[in-house]
Amino acid sequence: MKEIVLDTETTGLDPDSGDRIVEIGAVKLLGHVPTGSTYHQYINPEREVPKEAVDVHGLTDDFLRDKPAFGAIAQDFLAFIGDANLVIHNAAFDMKFLNAELRWLGLP
């Protein structure tokens, strides 16, 4: 069984209020064993990162300024996930953001 263990960092708590993903990290497992295949990307949220978010993850506007926007990495990210099952600690939170980012791009 293929699985992806996934985590995100964001600018806040609510994508419907304009918060965005600023980092995605993922590890691929096969039969519950890490394969060595990983995905990591810092993402320019195309908006200011509030101090409260920086205090949580340490990712500043200056650091993220030259990183790609989500639209530039979406296809590579989806290809990495493929048809694997997702394993996410706070799944409702991360999926809310991932689904919003994909919806804004018109992707499934």
Secondary structure, 3 states (H helix, E strand, C coil): CEEEEEEEEECCCCHHHCCCEEEEEEEEEECCEEEEEEEEEECCCCCCCCHHHHHHHCCCHHHHCCCCCHHHHHHHHHHHHCCCEEEECCHHHHHHHHHHHHHHCCCC
